[in-house]
Amino acid sequence: MSVPPAISKQDGLDADERLRVGHVHPPEWVNPSPAARYDLVVLGGGTAGLVSAMGAAGLGARVALVERHLLGGDCLNTGCIPSKALLRSARAVEDVRRAERLGVDVPVFRVDFTSVMGRLRARRASIAEHDSAARLKSAGVDVFFGEGRFVDPGTIVVDGRRLRFRRAVIATGGRPAVPPVPGLEGVPFLTSETIFDLTECPERLLVLGAGPIGCELAQAFARLGSSVTLLEQAGQVLPREDPAAALIVEQALERDGVRIHVGVHVEQAQTFGGALRLSISRQADGRVERSEVTGGALLVATGRAPNVEHLGLESAGVRWTDQGVVVNDRLESSNRRVFASGDACSAYKFTHAADAMSRVVLQNALFFGRRKARALVIPWVTFTDPELAHVGVTAAEAAASGGRIDTITVNLSSVDRAVVDDDTAGFVRVHHERGRLRGCTIVARHAGEMIGEAVFALTHGGTCADLSSTVHPYPTYAEALRKIGDAYRRQALTSNATRWFKRYFEWTRWA
């Protein structure tokens, strides 16, 4: 069995890292002898692959899973888990800084970056067992480590072994996309796959890309002590979001000391005098303004690309593009025996989207189901402080609807819990069509926890009136959703209805 060099030895790894690797790619692992034929072979051991494999095995199917590196994929190893552990430490810094406003005097505090990263590794290692090879094996899944490739429409080869299948799932995830900036390939830079290996906090950090990853890590490192400069080609941070919501996040980043350049094009990257230097340009009043920014470290956070090359897809008759495997609404590829899930085929590159899509795949692949991926209601959250959560119709789509979709906004300044918490910078905004929810954007410290109620409403045909009639505990941030419902009901009262109610009370007042 070939073992990737990064984990062929555990020399130099601390105890937590040895524990993690021991779960997600045990150095002593020996690939099993393949079954004669599998009901399902899964390529990739990230969220999409794990849900597919564990779900199928739980239903009694004979399943094999192929992973070329580490089980758990991006989410466990280089994405959701380590980033949120880092953000929790960064939030603690902000809580201490704000303590005086709340009547608590903390005269001196110090950020121990080594301890921050040690805690990150410990929390990641403690979760790794959930994605472990041992857990898959105990569930009845044959786990194969190595590079898997299709060699014909019904066979995958890994480590010299042939895995014949009735159905297969491509769940190979994605990787950081690196933009074609001249000179970038010649300078050292970090991505979301390598930044969590840092042992020292960069004194000056350049962040290229102000999407969710860029904004989250820019804010976190600024709070932990870096001097951060954030660059974005679009005209705002978080370009996919409601501009009003993105502006609140931008202002929060600036309060934390992040210097933000939007609407800029990076023309060249180079090293100069031991520092990294980016040459940037901006269009202004019909002229091109050029300048430079420098730093000691560079994080490239310009999106993600699917891992679909080198899988032998042509041999299997599976079509693919730079955007990933081409699938229909049932997540079926051009080879009717091969499906795809998660970052390998979807524009929604989120762990929860990969999970949901794999459940669709299981029904369609194993039981001839007709479930459609487009029926999924998929939210997303940017875990800055405040958080920005969204689901469904966007503000731009609502504005372009010709009046068909209306919008109601409740500012957190009118929510009592936000007032007493000193967290009034944010809002809850709902887009609705004659009362039926079509979209929701929330900017609040706990937006990720709040958006679930709106997702439930969109999934099950809920209305603004439903939000109004639902009893929300007081005082909570979620009360803003009830206020949305109340506002809708007030708007729904026509002048005729109001006149009728006035007459009714006049008639009944002395009855």
QUICORRA-V731211 format. One record per residue. N is the residue number from 1. SS is DSSP state (2 for helix, 1 for strand, 0 for the rest). OMEGA is omega in whole degrees, -180 to 180 (NA if undefined). Layout:
n = (N,N)
ss = (SS,SS)
omega = (OMEGA,OMEGA)
//
This chain:
n = (1,2,3,4,5,6,7,8,9,10,11,12,13,14,15,16,17,18,19,20,21,22,23,24,25,26,27,28,29,30,31,32,33,34,35,36,37,38,39,40,41,42,43,44,45,46,47,48,49,50,51,52,53,54,55,56,57,58,59,60,61,62,63,64,65,66,67,68,69,70,71,72,73,74,75,76,77,78,79,80,81,82,83,84,85,86,87,88,89,90,91,92,93,94,95,96,97,98,99,100,101,102,103,104,105,106,107,108,109,110,111,112,113,114,115,116,117,118,119,120,121,122,123,124,125,126,127,128,129,130,131,132,133,134,135,136,137,138,139,140,141,142,143,144,145,146,147,148,149,150,151,152,153,154,155,156,157,158,159,160,161,162,163,164,165,166,167,168,169,170,171,172,173,174,175,176,177,178,179,180,181,182,183,184,185,186,187,188,189,190,191,192,193,194,195,196,197,198,199,200,201,202,203,204,205,206,207,208,209,210,211,212,213,214,215,216,217,218,219,220,221,222,223,224,225,226,227,228,229,230,231,232,233,234,235,236,237,238,239,240,241,242,243,244,245,246,247,248,249,250,251,252,253,254,255,256,257,258,259,260,261,262,263,264,265,266,267,268,269,270,271,272,273,274,275,276,277,278,279,280,281,282,283,284,285,286,287,288,289,290,291,292,293,294,295,296,297,298,299,300,301,302,303,304,305,306,307,308,309,310,311,312,313,314,315,316,317,318,319,320,321,322,323,324,325,326,327,328,329,330,331,332,333,334,335,336,337,338,339,340,341,342,343,344,345,346,347,348,349,350,351,352,353,354,355,356,357,358,359,360,361,362,363,364,365,366,367,368,369,370,371,372,373,374,375,376,377,378,379,380,381,382,383,384,385,386,387,388,389,390,391,392,393,394,395,396,397,398,399,400,401,402,403,404,405,406,407,408,409,410,411,412,413,414,415,416,417,418,419,420,421,422,423,424,425,426,427,428,429,430,431,432,433,434,435,436,437,438,439,440,441,442,443,444,445,446,447,448,449,450,451,452,453,454,455,456,457,458,459,460,461,462,463,464,465,466,467,468,469,470,471,472,473,474,475,476,477,478,479,480,481,482,483,484,485,486,487,488,489,490,491,492,493,494,495,496,497,498,499,500,501,502,503,504,505,506,507,508,509,510,511)
ss = (0,0,0,0,2,2,2,2,0,0,0,0,0,0,2,2,2,2,2,2,2,2,2,2,0,0,0,0,0,0,0,0,0,0,0,0,0,1,1,1,1,1,1,0,0,0,2,2,2,2,2,2,2,2,2,2,2,2,0,0,0,0,1,1,1,1,1,0,0,0,0,0,2,2,2,2,2,0,0,2,2,2,2,2,2,2,2,2,2,2,2,2,2,2,2,2,2,2,2,2,2,2,0,0,0,0,0,0,0,0,0,0,2,2,2,2,2,2,2,2,2,2,2,2,2,2,2,2,2,2,2,0,2,2,2,2,2,2,0,0,1,1,1,1,1,0,0,1,1,1,1,1,0,0,1,1,1,1,0,0,1,1,1,1,1,1,1,1,1,1,0,0,0,1,1,1,0,0,0,0,0,0,0,2,2,2,0,0,0,1,0,0,0,0,2,2,2,0,0,0,0,0,0,1,1,1,1,1,0,0,0,2,2,2,2,2,2,2,2,2,2,2,2,2,0,0,1,1,1,1,1,1,0,0,0,0,0,0,0,0,0,0,2,2,2,2,2,2,2,2,2,2,2,2,2,0,0,0,1,1,1,1,0,1,1,1,1,1,1,1,1,1,0,0,1,1,1,1,1,1,1,1,1,1,0,0,1,1,1,1,1,1,1,1,1,0,1,1,1,1,0,0,0,1,1,1,0,0,0,0,0,0,2,2,2,2,0,0,0,1,1,0,0,1,1,0,0,0,0,0,0,1,0,0,0,0,0,1,1,1,0,2,2,2,0,0,0,0,0,0,2,2,2,2,2,2,2,2,2,2,2,2,2,2,2,2,2,0,0,0,0,0,2,2,2,0,0,0,0,1,1,1,0,0,0,0,1,1,1,1,1,1,0,0,2,2,2,2,2,0,0,0,0,0,0,1,1,1,1,1,1,2,2,2,0,2,2,2,2,2,0,0,0,0,0,0,1,1,1,1,1,1,1,0,0,1,1,1,1,1,1,1,1,1,0,0,2,2,2,2,2,2,2,2,2,2,2,2,2,0,0,0,1,2,2,2,2,2,2,0,0,0,0,0,0,0,0,0,2,2,2,2,2,2,2,2,2,2,2,2,2,2,0,0,2,2,2,2,2,2,2,2,2,2,2,2,2,2,0,0,0)
omega = (176,-179,179,-176,-175,-178,-180,175,177,177,177,178,176,-174,-179,179,176,178,-180,-179,178,177,-167,169,-177,-179,-177,-174,175,-180,-178,172,-176,171,-180,178,-179,172,-179,170,-177,175,179,-176,172,-177,-178,-179,-180,178,178,-176,-178,179,-180,180,178,178,178,-180,173,-168,170,176,-180,179,-176,-176,-174,171,-177,174,-178,-173,-178,-166,-174,-175,-171,-172,179,-178,-179,173,178,-179,179,177,179,178,178,177,-179,178,178,-179,-178,-172,-177,178,-179,177,-180,-177,175,-171,-176,170,-176,175,177,-174,178,179,177,-179,175,176,178,-178,-179,-180,178,180,-178,180,-174,-179,-179,-177,-168,175,-180,179,177,-180,-179,177,178,-180,172,-176,179,174,-180,179,178,180,171,174,172,-175,-178,-176,172,177,176,178,179,-179,-179,178,178,-174,169,176,177,177,173,-178,-171,172,-178,-179,178,176,-180,-176,-178,179,179,178,-175,-178,-178,179,177,176,179,169,178,179,-175,-173,-179,173,-179,175,175,179,-180,179,178,-176,171,178,-179,-179,-178,169,-178,-178,-179,-179,-180,-175,175,-180,-178,-177,175,179,-179,172,179,167,-167,171,-176,-178,-178,-178,180,-176,178,169,-179,-173,-179,-170,172,-177,180,178,180,-180,179,177,179,179,177,178,180,176,178,175,179,174,-171,174,176,-179,-178,177,179,-175,-177,173,179,173,-178,179,180,179,174,-179,176,174,-175,177,-180,174,180,179,178,180,176,177,-178,178,180,171,-178,179,179,179,-178,173,176,-177,-173,176,-176,179,-178,176,-179,176,172,177,-177,-176,178,180,-180,-177,-179,179,177,177,176,180,178,179,178,-179,173,-175,176,-178,178,180,177,168,-172,177,-175,178,177,-178,174,-174,-179,-177,-169,172,178,-174,-180,179,-178,176,178,178,-177,-180,-180,175,174,-179,-177,-179,-176,-175,-173,-173,177,-180,180,180,-176,-179,-178,177,180,174,-171,175,170,-177,168,-170,169,176,8,176,176,-178,-178,171,173,-176,178,178,180,179,178,-180,-178,-175,180,179,180,-179,179,-176,174,-180,172,178,-179,177,177,179,-171,-178,179,180,-177,178,-174,179,-175,179,180,180,169,-177,-180,172,-176,177,-176,176,-179,-176,177,179,-179,173,180,172,-178,-177,-179,-176,-180,177,-176,-171,-178,179,178,177,178,-180,179,-178,-172,174,-178,-176,174,178,177,178,-179,-175,177,-180,178,179,-180,-3,176,175,-178,176,177,178,175,178,175,180,179,180,178,-179,177,179,-177,178,179,178,177,179,180,178,-180,178,179,178,180,-178,176,180,-172,-172,-177,-178,NA)
//
